[in-house]
Amino acid sequence: MQLEKAPRLILASLSILLSGSTWANFTATPEEARGIAKEAYLYGFPVVEMYKTLYTQAVDTTSENFKAPFNKIGNTAKAFTAKDTAFVTPNADTPYSFIWMDLRAEPLVLTLPPIEEHRYYSVQLIDAYTQNFAYLGTRSTGNNGGHFMIAGPNWQGQQPVEMDRLVRSESNIAYALFRTQLFDDKDLAKVEQIQKGYKVETLSHYVKHKAPPAAPEVAWPKPTPTMSDTPDLFRYLNFMLAFAPAQDAEKDLLARFAKIGIEAGEPFKLTDFTADQRQALEDGISDAKAEFAEFKKTKVDTHEVSSGDFFGTRDHLNGNYLYRYAGANMGIFGNSSEEANYIGYFVDKDGQPVDASKHDYTLHFDKGALPPADAFWSLTMYDGKNKLLVANPLNRYLINSRMLPDLKLDADGGLTLYVQQKAPAEDLQSNWLPAPDGPFYGVLRLYLPKPEVASGQWKMPLLNKVGP
């Protein structure tokens, strides 16, 4: 009997090998796989969400969101509107410039022009994990401009003596996101002129040396509609991890992920998994989403944690992948706390989710208690369903500190903003922030926040529901 079974087992094993099944690298039990999938989803979601933006801005030349090919700069000499869909929760105060950086062959040199002292600007440098590894600009390097070299993890060359700073990225694919403050519509021409002064070039071009061999061509996989919500996410994660060498602190974690087929540069084919294995991955993703939903309800909506916890360097995040996930889910590419503070308005003062189809709302600042920021502040409206700016008859997406001379103050010198779907009375419309006919959220941004924000001395106001 045993002799009869042996050949069948050998044939079955050969069949698995010849079919290319991933059983060989899916070694976890279904129960173990569920737990690993939950961890891997939280870990990988920001990476894959970043890839979606990379693809639409730097790869897909037919996309309406395409900005420029790799290692070239794309400028948008206007603030974002409801028509811009490249990433969720964009700001509409600062026209963007974009550089998707491929650092495999050699570093890039970013040149920034001198900018007038009273105008805020920044260059946020983001690695493949959505970690903010450095900043250039008003706060970090000043408004005098300069030359800044961005190098990948494997570069071993010499920094030119005239370079103002060398910055290292832990991934070979990275993002430079420029923000240039726009004062008003009349200021667009000046912003456009500033953007023309932003330059990017390879190090070899900058020092006028022979260029090194080009990096291999990349076959960028086309995004799918469900890639961020299903186990298909792990296929894109494997692809992106090939550009991000494993960090020593994460080698054990990545070895655990390998038990369900997550490995840098390796294929990930769901069709090769058993039904139980696929179900385990789906259940793990559901567990991760449930954990985030509870976290958002109990910690984010109650302001127990803030955006400053979600964005920053690897050291700042310190292995908290739920926080990194939260940042990517609610507003990817958010600033580090020292650069900007974000306050999300998802609920009213009674803790109820805000919905402009059911209620009108007000946000009141006492006299002398406007948001304390050295650069500027703004309150921006977003649709709760798609997380994008809200189309409205005024084309008004925000109210910010530059608009204060045109806003109507209360009798006591305070400021009340009207957050609602329909226009308020005519004498109040200067203070109206149009909301969608349904769920929404607002984000109060403080650029270069003053110390009293971090210390808690300044107390944020809450949204008040109007009427019963």
Contacts in CASP RR format, 6 or more apart in sequence:
PFRMAT RR
TARGET T0000
AUTHOR 0000-0000-0000
METHOD contacts of the structure
MODEL  1
MQLEKAPRLILASLSILLSGSTWANFTATPEEARGIAKEAYLYGFPVVEM
YKTLYTQAVDTTSENFKAPFNKIGNTAKAFTAKDTAFVTPNADTPYSFIW
MDLRAEPLVLTLPPIEEHRYYSVQLIDAYTQNFAYLGTRSTGNNGGHFMI
AGPNWQGQQPVEMDRLVRSESNIAYALFRTQLFDDKDLAKVEQIQKGYKV
ETLSHYVKHKAPPAAPEVAWPKPTPTMSDTPDLFRYLNFMLAFAPAQDAE
KDLLARFAKIGIEAGEPFKLTDFTADQRQALEDGISDAKAEFAEFKKTKV
DTHEVSSGDFFGTRDHLNGNYLYRYAGANMGIFGNSSEEANYIGYFVDKD
GQPVDASKHDYTLHFDKGALPPADAFWSLTMYDGKNKLLVANPLNRYLIN
SRMLPDLKLDADGGLTLYVQQKAPAEDLQSNWLPAPDGPFYGVLRLYLPK
PEVASGQWKMPLLNKVGP
16 23 0 8 1.000
16 24 0 8 1.000
17 24 0 8 1.000
19 272 0 8 1.000
20 272 0 8 1.000
21 272 0 8 1.000
22 261 0 8 1.000
22 267 0 8 1.000
22 268 0 8 1.000
22 269 0 8 1.000
22 272 0 8 1.000
22 273 0 8 1.000
23 272 0 8 1.000
23 274 0 8 1.000
25 258 0 8 1.000
25 261 0 8 1.000
25 263 0 8 1.000
25 266 0 8 1.000
26 33 0 8 1.000
26 259 0 8 1.000
26 260 0 8 1.000
26 261 0 8 1.000
26 273 0 8 1.000
26 277 0 8 1.000
27 259 0 8 1.000
28 36 0 8 1.000
28 259 0 8 1.000
28 260 0 8 1.000
28 280 0 8 1.000
30 276 0 8 1.000
30 277 0 8 1.000
30 279 0 8 1.000
30 280 0 8 1.000
31 280 0 8 1.000
32 259 0 8 1.000
33 259 0 8 1.000
33 260 0 8 1.000
33 277 0 8 1.000
33 280 0 8 1.000
33 281 0 8 1.000
34 280 0 8 1.000
34 281 0 8 1.000
34 283 0 8 1.000
34 284 0 8 1.000
34 287 0 8 1.000
35 284 0 8 1.000
35 287 0 8 1.000
36 256 0 8 1.000
36 257 0 8 1.000
36 259 0 8 1.000
36 260 0 8 1.000
37 231 0 8 1.000
37 260 0 8 1.000
37 280 0 8 1.000
37 281 0 8 1.000
37 282 0 8 1.000
37 283 0 8 1.000
37 284 0 8 1.000
37 285 0 8 1.000
37 287 0 8 1.000
37 288 0 8 1.000
38 284 0 8 1.000
38 285 0 8 1.000
38 287 0 8 1.000
38 288 0 8 1.000
38 291 0 8 1.000
39 253 0 8 1.000
39 256 0 8 1.000
39 257 0 8 1.000
39 288 0 8 1.000
39 321 0 8 1.000
40 234 0 8 1.000
40 237 0 8 1.000
40 257 0 8 1.000
40 260 0 8 1.000
40 262 0 8 1.000
41 233 0 8 1.000
41 284 0 8 1.000
41 285 0 8 1.000
41 288 0 8 1.000
42 288 0 8 1.000
42 291 0 8 1.000
42 292 0 8 1.000
42 321 0 8 1.000
42 322 0 8 1.000
42 324 0 8 1.000
42 325 0 8 1.000
43 253 0 8 1.000
43 257 0 8 1.000
43 321 0 8 1.000
43 324 0 8 1.000
43 325 0 8 1.000
44 233 0 8 1.000
44 237 0 8 1.000
44 325 0 8 1.000
45 228 0 8 1.000
45 233 0 8 1.000
45 325 0 8 1.000
45 328 0 8 1.000
45 329 0 8 1.000
46 129 0 8 1.000
46 130 0 8 1.000
46 324 0 8 1.000
46 325 0 8 1.000
46 327 0 8 1.000
46 328 0 8 1.000
46 332 0 8 1.000
47 128 0 8 1.000
47 129 0 8 1.000
47 130 0 8 1.000
47 236 0 8 1.000
47 237 0 8 1.000
47 240 0 8 1.000
47 241 0 8 1.000
47 244 0 8 1.000
48 227 0 8 1.000
48 228 0 8 1.000
48 233 0 8 1.000
48 236 0 8 1.000
48 237 0 8 1.000
48 240 0 8 1.000
49 87 0 8 1.000
49 130 0 8 1.000
49 228 0 8 1.000
49 328 0 8 1.000
49 329 0 8 1.000
49 332 0 8 1.000
50 126 0 8 1.000
50 128 0 8 1.000
50 129 0 8 1.000
50 130 0 8 1.000
50 175 0 8 1.000
50 240 0 8 1.000
50 328 0 8 1.000
50 332 0 8 1.000
51 223 0 8 1.000
51 236 0 8 1.000
51 239 0 8 1.000
51 240 0 8 1.000
52 223 0 8 1.000
52 227 0 8 1.000
52 228 0 8 1.000
53 86 0 8 1.000
53 87 0 8 1.000
53 175 0 8 1.000
53 332 0 8 1.000
53 333 0 8 1.000
54 100 0 8 1.000
54 173 0 8 1.000
54 175 0 8 1.000
55 220 0 8 1.000
55 222 0 8 1.000
55 223 0 8 1.000
56 63 0 8 1.000
56 65 0 8 1.000
56 66 0 8 1.000
56 86 0 8 1.000
56 223 0 8 1.000
57 63 0 8 1.000
57 65 0 8 1.000
57 66 0 8 1.000
57 67 0 8 1.000
57 68 0 8 1.000
57 86 0 8 1.000
57 98 0 8 1.000
57 100 0 8 1.000
58 66 0 8 1.000
58 67 0 8 1.000
58 68 0 8 1.000
58 69 0 8 1.000
58 70 0 8 1.000
58 100 0 8 1.000
59 220 0 8 1.000
60 66 0 8 1.000
60 222 0 8 1.000
61 69 0 8 1.000
64 85 0 8 1.000
65 84 0 8 1.000
65 85 0 8 1.000
65 86 0 8 1.000
67 74 0 8 1.000
67 76 0 8 1.000
67 98 0 8 1.000
67 100 0 8 1.000
68 74 0 8 1.000
68 98 0 8 1.000
68 99 0 8 1.000
68 100 0 8 1.000
70 100 0 8 1.000
70 101 0 8 1.000
70 102 0 8 1.000
71 99 0 8 1.000
71 100 0 8 1.000
71 101 0 8 1.000
71 102 0 8 1.000
71 108 0 8 1.000
71 200 0 8 1.000
71 202 0 8 1.000
72 99 0 8 1.000
72 200 0 8 1.000
73 97 0 8 1.000
73 98 0 8 1.000
73 99 0 8 1.000
73 198 0 8 1.000
73 199 0 8 1.000
73 200 0 8 1.000
74 97 0 8 1.000
74 98 0 8 1.000
74 99 0 8 1.000
75 95 0 8 1.000
75 96 0 8 1.000
75 97 0 8 1.000
75 98 0 8 1.000
75 192 0 8 1.000
75 195 0 8 1.000
75 196 0 8 1.000
75 198 0 8 1.000
76 95 0 8 1.000
76 96 0 8 1.000
76 97 0 8 1.000
76 98 0 8 1.000
77 95 0 8 1.000
77 188 0 8 1.000
77 191 0 8 1.000
77 192 0 8 1.000
77 195 0 8 1.000
78 95 0 8 1.000
78 188 0 8 1.000
79 92 0 8 1.000
79 93 0 8 1.000
79 94 0 8 1.000
79 95 0 8 1.000
79 182 0 8 1.000
79 397 0 8 1.000
80 90 0 8 1.000
80 91 0 8 1.000
80 92 0 8 1.000
80 96 0 8 1.000
80 389 0 8 1.000
80 397 0 8 1.000
81 92 0 8 1.000
81 389 0 8 1.000
81 395 0 8 1.000
81 397 0 8 1.000
82 388 0 8 1.000
82 389 0 8 1.000
82 390 0 8 1.000
82 391 0 8 1.000
82 392 0 8 1.000
82 397 0 8 1.000
84 90 0 8 1.000
84 388 0 8 1.000
84 389 0 8 1.000
85 388 0 8 1.000
87 331 0 8 1.000
87 332 0 8 1.000
87 333 0 8 1.000
88 330 0 8 1.000
88 331 0 8 1.000
88 332 0 8 1.000
88 386 0 8 1.000
88 387 0 8 1.000
88 388 0 8 1.000
89 330 0 8 1.000
89 331 0 8 1.000
89 332 0 8 1.000
89 382 0 8 1.000
89 387 0 8 1.000
89 443 0 8 1.000
90 96 0 8 1.000
90 388 0 8 1.000
90 389 0 8 1.000
91 179 0 8 1.000
91 378 0 8 1.000
91 380 0 8 1.000
91 445 0 8 1.000
92 378 0 8 1.000
92 380 0 8 1.000
92 389 0 8 1.000
92 397 0 8 1.000
92 398 0 8 1.000
93 179 0 8 1.000
93 181 0 8 1.000
93 182 0 8 1.000
93 376 0 8 1.000
93 378 0 8 1.000
93 380 0 8 1.000
93 398 0 8 1.000
93 400 0 8 1.000
93 445 0 8 1.000
93 447 0 8 1.000
94 120 0 8 1.000
94 121 0 8 1.000
94 179 0 8 1.000
94 180 0 8 1.000
94 181 0 8 1.000
94 182 0 8 1.000
95 179 0 8 1.000
95 180 0 8 1.000
95 182 0 8 1.000
95 188 0 8 1.000
95 191 0 8 1.000
95 195 0 8 1.000
96 177 0 8 1.000
96 178 0 8 1.000
96 179 0 8 1.000
97 177 0 8 1.000
97 178 0 8 1.000
97 180 0 8 1.000
97 195 0 8 1.000
97 198 0 8 1.000
98 175 0 8 1.000
98 176 0 8 1.000
98 177 0 8 1.000
98 178 0 8 1.000
99 108 0 8 1.000
99 110 0 8 1.000
99 175 0 8 1.000
99 176 0 8 1.000
99 178 0 8 1.000
99 200 0 8 1.000
100 173 0 8 1.000
100 175 0 8 1.000
101 108 0 8 1.000
101 150 0 8 1.000
101 169 0 8 1.000
101 173 0 8 1.000
101 174 0 8 1.000
101 175 0 8 1.000
101 176 0 8 1.000
102 172 0 8 1.000
102 173 0 8 1.000
102 215 0 8 1.000
103 150 0 8 1.000
103 151 0 8 1.000
103 152 0 8 1.000
103 155 0 8 1.000
103 169 0 8 1.000
103 172 0 8 1.000
103 173 0 8 1.000
103 174 0 8 1.000
104 152 0 8 1.000
104 154 0 8 1.000
104 172 0 8 1.000
104 215 0 8 1.000
104 243 0 8 1.000
105 202 0 8 1.000
105 211 0 8 1.000
105 212 0 8 1.000
105 213 0 8 1.000
105 214 0 8 1.000
105 215 0 8 1.000
106 155 0 8 1.000
106 202 0 8 1.000
106 203 0 8 1.000
106 204 0 8 1.000
106 211 0 8 1.000
106 212 0 8 1.000
107 149 0 8 1.000
107 150 0 8 1.000
107 151 0 8 1.000
107 152 0 8 1.000
107 155 0 8 1.000
107 202 0 8 1.000
107 203 0 8 1.000
108 149 0 8 1.000
108 150 0 8 1.000
108 200 0 8 1.000
108 201 0 8 1.000
108 202 0 8 1.000
108 203 0 8 1.000
109 147 0 8 1.000
109 148 0 8 1.000
109 149 0 8 1.000
109 150 0 8 1.000
109 163 0 8 1.000
109 200 0 8 1.000
109 201 0 8 1.000
109 202 0 8 1.000
109 203 0 8 1.000
109 206 0 8 1.000
110 123 0 8 1.000
110 136 0 8 1.000
110 147 0 8 1.000
110 148 0 8 1.000
110 149 0 8 1.000
110 150 0 8 1.000
110 176 0 8 1.000
110 198 0 8 1.000
110 199 0 8 1.000
110 200 0 8 1.000
111 145 0 8 1.000
111 146 0 8 1.000
111 147 0 8 1.000
111 148 0 8 1.000
111 197 0 8 1.000
111 198 0 8 1.000
111 199 0 8 1.000
111 200 0 8 1.000
111 201 0 8 1.000
112 123 0 8 1.000
112 136 0 8 1.000
112 137 0 8 1.000
112 141 0 8 1.000
112 145 0 8 1.000
112 146 0 8 1.000
112 148 0 8 1.000
112 197 0 8 1.000
112 198 0 8 1.000
113 145 0 8 1.000
113 194 0 8 1.000
113 197 0 8 1.000
113 198 0 8 1.000
114 143 0 8 1.000
114 144 0 8 1.000
114 145 0 8 1.000
115 121 0 8 1.000
115 138 0 8 1.000
115 143 0 8 1.000
115 145 0 8 1.000
115 180 0 8 1.000
115 194 0 8 1.000
116 143 0 8 1.000
117 143 0 8 1.000
119 138 0 8 1.000
119 143 0 8 1.000
119 180 0 8 1.000
119 181 0 8 1.000
119 183 0 8 1.000
119 194 0 8 1.000
120 138 0 8 1.000
120 179 0 8 1.000
120 181 0 8 1.000
120 375 0 8 1.000
120 376 0 8 1.000
120 447 0 8 1.000
120 448 0 8 1.000
121 137 0 8 1.000
121 138 0 8 1.000
121 143 0 8 1.000
121 178 0 8 1.000
121 179 0 8 1.000
121 180 0 8 1.000
121 181 0 8 1.000
121 194 0 8 1.000
122 135 0 8 1.000
122 136 0 8 1.000
122 137 0 8 1.000
122 138 0 8 1.000
122 139 0 8 1.000
122 140 0 8 1.000
122 178 0 8 1.000
122 179 0 8 1.000
122 335 0 8 1.000
122 339 0 8 1.000
123 135 0 8 1.000
123 136 0 8 1.000
123 137 0 8 1.000
123 148 0 8 1.000
123 176 0 8 1.000
123 177 0 8 1.000
123 178 0 8 1.000
124 132 0 8 1.000
124 135 0 8 1.000
124 176 0 8 1.000
124 177 0 8 1.000
124 178 0 8 1.000
124 179 0 8 1.000
124 333 0 8 1.000
124 334 0 8 1.000
124 335 0 8 1.000
124 339 0 8 1.000
125 132 0 8 1.000
125 133 0 8 1.000
125 134 0 8 1.000
125 135 0 8 1.000
125 136 0 8 1.000
125 150 0 8 1.000
125 167 0 8 1.000
125 169 0 8 1.000
125 174 0 8 1.000
125 175 0 8 1.000
125 176 0 8 1.000
126 132 0 8 1.000
126 133 0 8 1.000
126 174 0 8 1.000
126 175 0 8 1.000
126 176 0 8 1.000
126 177 0 8 1.000
126 333 0 8 1.000
127 133 0 8 1.000
127 169 0 8 1.000
127 170 0 8 1.000
127 171 0 8 1.000
127 174 0 8 1.000
127 175 0 8 1.000
127 244 0 8 1.000
128 171 0 8 1.000
128 172 0 8 1.000
128 173 0 8 1.000
128 174 0 8 1.000
128 240 0 8 1.000
128 243 0 8 1.000
128 244 0 8 1.000
129 170 0 8 1.000
129 171 0 8 1.000
129 244 0 8 1.000
129 314 0 8 1.000
129 324 0 8 1.000
130 324 0 8 1.000
130 327 0 8 1.000
130 328 0 8 1.000
130 332 0 8 1.000
130 333 0 8 1.000
131 170 0 8 1.000
131 312 0 8 1.000
131 313 0 8 1.000
131 314 0 8 1.000
131 317 0 8 1.000
131 324 0 8 1.000
132 311 0 8 1.000
132 312 0 8 1.000
132 313 0 8 1.000
132 334 0 8 1.000
132 335 0 8 1.000
132 336 0 8 1.000
132 339 0 8 1.000
133 167 0 8 1.000
133 168 0 8 1.000
133 169 0 8 1.000
133 170 0 8 1.000
133 174 0 8 1.000
133 313 0 8 1.000
133 314 0 8 1.000
134 140 0 8 1.000
134 167 0 8 1.000
135 141 0 8 1.000
135 336 0 8 1.000
135 339 0 8 1.000
136 148 0 8 1.000
136 165 0 8 1.000
137 143 0 8 1.000
137 145 0 8 1.000
138 375 0 8 1.000
138 448 0 8 1.000
139 338 0 8 1.000
139 339 0 8 1.000
139 448 0 8 1.000
141 148 0 8 1.000
141 164 0 8 1.000
141 165 0 8 1.000
145 164 0 8 1.000
146 164 0 8 1.000
147 162 0 8 1.000
147 163 0 8 1.000
147 164 0 8 1.000
147 206 0 8 1.000
148 163 0 8 1.000
148 164 0 8 1.000
148 165 0 8 1.000
148 166 0 8 1.000
148 167 0 8 1.000
149 159 0 8 1.000
149 160 0 8 1.000
149 163 0 8 1.000
149 165 0 8 1.000
149 166 0 8 1.000
149 167 0 8 1.000
149 203 0 8 1.000
150 167 0 8 1.000
150 169 0 8 1.000
150 174 0 8 1.000
150 176 0 8 1.000
151 166 0 8 1.000
151 167 0 8 1.000
151 168 0 8 1.000
151 169 0 8 1.000
152 168 0 8 1.000
152 169 0 8 1.000
152 170 0 8 1.000
152 171 0 8 1.000
152 172 0 8 1.000
152 174 0 8 1.000
153 168 0 8 1.000
153 169 0 8 1.000
153 170 0 8 1.000
153 171 0 8 1.000
153 172 0 8 1.000
153 245 0 8 1.000
154 172 0 8 1.000
154 245 0 8 1.000
159 166 0 8 1.000
160 203 0 8 1.000
160 206 0 8 1.000
160 207 0 8 1.000
170 244 0 8 1.000
170 245 0 8 1.000
170 247 0 8 1.000
170 314 0 8 1.000
171 243 0 8 1.000
171 244 0 8 1.000
171 245 0 8 1.000
172 243 0 8 1.000
172 244 0 8 1.000
173 240 0 8 1.000
173 243 0 8 1.000
173 244 0 8 1.000
175 333 0 8 1.000
176 200 0 8 1.000
177 333 0 8 1.000
178 195 0 8 1.000
178 198 0 8 1.000
180 191 0 8 1.000
180 194 0 8 1.000
180 195 0 8 1.000
181 191 0 8 1.000
181 375 0 8 1.000
181 376 0 8 1.000
181 447 0 8 1.000
182 188 0 8 1.000
182 191 0 8 1.000
183 402 0 8 1.000
184 402 0 8 1.000
202 211 0 8 1.000
204 210 0 8 1.000
204 211 0 8 1.000
204 212 0 8 1.000
205 211 0 8 1.000
221 235 0 8 1.000
221 236 0 8 1.000
221 239 0 8 1.000
223 236 0 8 1.000
224 232 0 8 1.000
226 232 0 8 1.000
227 233 0 8 1.000
227 235 0 8 1.000
227 236 0 8 1.000
229 285 0 8 1.000
230 282 0 8 1.000
230 285 0 8 1.000
231 270 0 8 1.000
231 278 0 8 1.000
231 281 0 8 1.000
231 282 0 8 1.000
231 285 0 8 1.000
232 270 0 8 1.000
233 285 0 8 1.000
234 260 0 8 1.000
234 261 0 8 1.000
234 262 0 8 1.000
234 268 0 8 1.000
234 281 0 8 1.000
235 267 0 8 1.000
235 268 0 8 1.000
235 269 0 8 1.000
235 270 0 8 1.000
237 262 0 8 1.000
237 268 0 8 1.000
238 261 0 8 1.000
238 262 0 8 1.000
238 263 0 8 1.000
238 264 0 8 1.000
238 265 0 8 1.000
238 266 0 8 1.000
238 267 0 8 1.000
238 268 0 8 1.000
239 265 0 8 1.000
241 262 0 8 1.000
241 263 0 8 1.000
241 264 0 8 1.000
241 265 0 8 1.000
242 264 0 8 1.000
242 265 0 8 1.000
244 264 0 8 1.000
246 254 0 8 1.000
246 264 0 8 1.000
247 314 0 8 1.000
249 319 0 8 1.000
254 262 0 8 1.000
254 263 0 8 1.000
254 264 0 8 1.000
257 263 0 8 1.000
260 277 0 8 1.000
260 280 0 8 1.000
260 281 0 8 1.000
261 268 0 8 1.000
262 268 0 8 1.000
270 278 0 8 1.000
270 281 0 8 1.000
273 281 0 8 1.000
288 325 0 8 1.000
291 322 0 8 1.000
292 322 0 8 1.000
292 325 0 8 1.000
292 326 0 8 1.000
292 329 0 8 1.000
295 322 0 8 1.000
295 326 0 8 1.000
296 326 0 8 1.000
296 330 0 8 1.000
296 346 0 8 1.000
298 304 0 8 1.000
299 305 0 8 1.000
300 326 0 8 1.000
300 330 0 8 1.000
300 344 0 8 1.000
300 346 0 8 1.000
301 346 0 8 1.000
301 347 0 8 1.000
301 351 0 8 1.000
302 351 0 8 1.000
303 343 0 8 1.000
303 344 0 8 1.000
303 460 0 8 1.000
305 323 0 8 1.000
306 337 0 8 1.000
306 341 0 8 1.000
306 342 0 8 1.000
306 343 0 8 1.000
307 327 0 8 1.000
307 334 0 8 1.000
307 335 0 8 1.000
307 337 0 8 1.000
307 341 0 8 1.000
307 342 0 8 1.000
307 343 0 8 1.000
307 344 0 8 1.000
308 336 0 8 1.000
308 337 0 8 1.000
308 341 0 8 1.000
308 342 0 8 1.000
309 320 0 8 1.000
309 323 0 8 1.000
309 337 0 8 1.000
310 323 0 8 1.000
310 324 0 8 1.000
310 326 0 8 1.000
310 327 0 8 1.000
310 330 0 8 1.000
310 334 0 8 1.000
311 327 0 8 1.000
311 334 0 8 1.000
311 335 0 8 1.000
311 336 0 8 1.000
311 337 0 8 1.000
312 336 0 8 1.000
312 337 0 8 1.000
313 336 0 8 1.000
316 336 0 8 1.000
317 323 0 8 1.000
317 324 0 8 1.000
327 334 0 8 1.000
330 387 0 8 1.000
331 387 0 8 1.000
334 340 0 8 1.000
334 342 0 8 1.000
335 342 0 8 1.000
337 449 0 8 1.000
337 454 0 8 1.000
339 447 0 8 1.000
339 448 0 8 1.000
340 445 0 8 1.000
340 446 0 8 1.000
340 447 0 8 1.000
340 448 0 8 1.000
340 449 0 8 1.000
341 373 0 8 1.000
341 445 0 8 1.000
341 446 0 8 1.000
341 449 0 8 1.000
341 453 0 8 1.000
341 454 0 8 1.000
342 443 0 8 1.000
342 444 0 8 1.000
342 445 0 8 1.000
342 446 0 8 1.000
343 443 0 8 1.000
343 444 0 8 1.000
343 445 0 8 1.000
343 446 0 8 1.000
343 460 0 8 1.000
344 441 0 8 1.000
344 442 0 8 1.000
344 443 0 8 1.000
344 444 0 8 1.000
345 354 0 8 1.000
345 363 0 8 1.000
345 441 0 8 1.000
345 442 0 8 1.000
345 443 0 8 1.000
345 444 0 8 1.000
345 463 0 8 1.000
346 353 0 8 1.000
346 354 0 8 1.000
346 441 0 8 1.000
346 442 0 8 1.000
347 353 0 8 1.000
347 354 0 8 1.000
347 463 0 8 1.000
348 354 0 8 1.000
348 359 0 8 1.000
348 361 0 8 1.000
348 462 0 8 1.000
348 463 0 8 1.000
348 464 0 8 1.000
348 465 0 8 1.000
349 462 0 8 1.000
349 463 0 8 1.000
349 464 0 8 1.000
349 465 0 8 1.000
350 465 0 8 1.000
352 465 0 8 1.000
353 439 0 8 1.000
354 361 0 8 1.000
354 439 0 8 1.000
354 440 0 8 1.000
354 441 0 8 1.000
354 463 0 8 1.000
355 438 0 8 1.000
355 439 0 8 1.000
355 440 0 8 1.000
356 419 0 8 1.000
356 420 0 8 1.000
356 421 0 8 1.000
356 435 0 8 1.000
356 436 0 8 1.000
356 437 0 8 1.000
356 438 0 8 1.000
356 439 0 8 1.000
356 440 0 8 1.000
357 421 0 8 1.000
357 437 0 8 1.000
357 438 0 8 1.000
358 438 0 8 1.000
359 465 0 8 1.000
359 466 0 8 1.000
359 467 0 8 1.000
360 418 0 8 1.000
360 419 0 8 1.000
360 420 0 8 1.000
360 421 0 8 1.000
360 422 0 8 1.000
360 424 0 8 1.000
360 465 0 8 1.000
360 466 0 8 1.000
360 467 0 8 1.000
361 418 0 8 1.000
361 419 0 8 1.000
361 420 0 8 1.000
361 435 0 8 1.000
361 463 0 8 1.000
361 464 0 8 1.000
361 465 0 8 1.000
361 466 0 8 1.000
362 416 0 8 1.000
362 417 0 8 1.000
362 418 0 8 1.000
362 419 0 8 1.000
362 463 0 8 1.000
362 464 0 8 1.000
362 466 0 8 1.000
363 379 0 8 1.000
363 416 0 8 1.000
363 417 0 8 1.000
363 419 0 8 1.000
363 461 0 8 1.000
363 462 0 8 1.000
363 463 0 8 1.000
363 464 0 8 1.000
364 410 0 8 1.000
364 414 0 8 1.000
364 415 0 8 1.000
364 416 0 8 1.000
364 417 0 8 1.000
364 461 0 8 1.000
364 464 0 8 1.000
365 371 0 8 1.000
365 414 0 8 1.000
365 415 0 8 1.000
365 416 0 8 1.000
365 461 0 8 1.000
366 414 0 8 1.000
366 461 0 8 1.000
367 412 0 8 1.000
367 413 0 8 1.000
367 414 0 8 1.000
368 414 0 8 1.000
369 414 0 8 1.000
369 458 0 8 1.000
369 459 0 8 1.000
369 461 0 8 1.000
370 377 0 8 1.000
370 401 0 8 1.000
370 404 0 8 1.000
370 415 0 8 1.000
371 377 0 8 1.000
371 401 0 8 1.000
371 444 0 8 1.000
371 446 0 8 1.000
371 449 0 8 1.000
371 453 0 8 1.000
371 458 0 8 1.000
371 460 0 8 1.000
372 446 0 8 1.000
372 449 0 8 1.000
372 450 0 8 1.000
372 452 0 8 1.000
372 453 0 8 1.000
372 458 0 8 1.000
373 401 0 8 1.000
373 446 0 8 1.000
373 447 0 8 1.000
373 448 0 8 1.000
373 449 0 8 1.000
373 450 0 8 1.000
373 453 0 8 1.000
374 447 0 8 1.000
374 448 0 8 1.000
374 449 0 8 1.000
374 450 0 8 1.000
375 447 0 8 1.000
375 448 0 8 1.000
376 400 0 8 1.000
376 401 0 8 1.000
376 402 0 8 1.000
376 447 0 8 1.000
377 400 0 8 1.000
377 401 0 8 1.000
377 444 0 8 1.000
377 445 0 8 1.000
377 446 0 8 1.000
377 447 0 8 1.000
378 398 0 8 1.000
378 399 0 8 1.000
378 400 0 8 1.000
378 401 0 8 1.000
378 444 0 8 1.000
378 445 0 8 1.000
379 398 0 8 1.000
379 399 0 8 1.000
379 400 0 8 1.000
379 417 0 8 1.000
379 433 0 8 1.000
379 442 0 8 1.000
379 443 0 8 1.000
379 444 0 8 1.000
379 445 0 8 1.000
380 389 0 8 1.000
380 397 0 8 1.000
380 398 0 8 1.000
380 442 0 8 1.000
380 443 0 8 1.000
380 445 0 8 1.000
381 389 0 8 1.000
381 390 0 8 1.000
381 397 0 8 1.000
381 398 0 8 1.000
381 419 0 8 1.000
381 433 0 8 1.000
381 434 0 8 1.000
381 435 0 8 1.000
381 436 0 8 1.000
381 440 0 8 1.000
381 442 0 8 1.000
382 388 0 8 1.000
382 389 0 8 1.000
382 390 0 8 1.000
382 440 0 8 1.000
382 441 0 8 1.000
382 442 0 8 1.000
382 443 0 8 1.000
383 389 0 8 1.000
383 390 0 8 1.000
383 436 0 8 1.000
383 439 0 8 1.000
383 440 0 8 1.000
384 436 0 8 1.000
384 438 0 8 1.000
384 439 0 8 1.000
384 440 0 8 1.000
384 441 0 8 1.000
385 436 0 8 1.000
385 438 0 8 1.000
385 439 0 8 1.000
389 397 0 8 1.000
390 397 0 8 1.000
390 434 0 8 1.000
390 435 0 8 1.000
390 436 0 8 1.000
390 440 0 8 1.000
392 434 0 8 1.000
393 434 0 8 1.000
394 432 0 8 1.000
394 434 0 8 1.000
396 432 0 8 1.000
396 433 0 8 1.000
396 434 0 8 1.000
398 433 0 8 1.000
399 407 0 8 1.000
399 417 0 8 1.000
399 431 0 8 1.000
399 433 0 8 1.000
404 415 0 8 1.000
406 430 0 8 1.000
407 415 0 8 1.000
407 430 0 8 1.000
407 431 0 8 1.000
408 427 0 8 1.000
408 428 0 8 1.000
408 430 0 8 1.000
408 431 0 8 1.000
409 415 0 8 1.000
410 416 0 8 1.000
415 431 0 8 1.000
416 431 0 8 1.000
417 431 0 8 1.000
417 432 0 8 1.000
417 433 0 8 1.000
418 424 0 8 1.000
418 428 0 8 1.000
418 431 0 8 1.000
418 432 0 8 1.000
418 433 0 8 1.000
419 433 0 8 1.000
419 435 0 8 1.000
419 442 0 8 1.000
419 463 0 8 1.000
420 432 0 8 1.000
420 434 0 8 1.000
420 435 0 8 1.000
420 466 0 8 1.000
421 434 0 8 1.000
421 435 0 8 1.000
421 436 0 8 1.000
421 437 0 8 1.000
421 438 0 8 1.000
423 429 0 8 1.000
423 432 0 8 1.000
423 434 0 8 1.000
424 431 0 8 1.000
424 432 0 8 1.000
444 460 0 8 1.000
446 453 0 8 1.000
450 458 0 8 1.000
451 457 0 8 1.000
452 458 0 8 1.000
END
